[in-house]
Amino acid sequence: MTKRLLLLLVLAVTLAGCGSVPVEKFRDQRPELDLRRYFNGTIDGWGIFQDRSGDVVKRFHVTINARWSGDTGTLDEDFEYSDGTRSKRVWTITRLDAHRYRGVADDVVGEARGEARGNALRWQYVLKLEVDGRTWEVDFDDWMFQMDDGVMLNRSVMSKFGVRLGELTLSFRKRS
């Protein structure tokens, strides 16, 4: 009985730590993030993936060619990794209202959902990720923060069954 109580206590403490900051908290932060304005044209990004112990597992560069037609945007992303491998993702993003977005891509399960307030966007989705010849469906909790007209920072936490697998950190710079 004591082991069971201890297990329930540990589980409760763990789940209590799973809460997240609401995007509404950033409503007064500037510059105001407008995905249609920032992700329009060519954007370069540099990033790292760290596993759950903090080790940098991969570094990469991404070039994003983005364009919008009304409330529908296309983000054509070309990735080049430090090991020489390459990948591509094409997002179709739809602005639903002043703050909410949805997005689809070939390697996204269902659709991504996003909400922007102030200078921040929270973007959540499930990604099909190839690892050692197997495909895993991994949860992404993705936060973007616009720093100025040309720079955006992005931090994503990857998890599976609520267990944190690692983090992605990116810096975006919009070409002039």
Secondary structure by P-SEA (a helix, b strand, c coil): caaaaaaaaaaaaaaaaccccccccccccccccccccccccbbbbbbbbbcccccccccbbbbbbccccccbbbbbbbbbccccccbbbbbbcccccccccccccccccccccccccccbbbbbbbbbccccccccccccbbbbbbccccbbbbbbbbbccccccccccccccccc
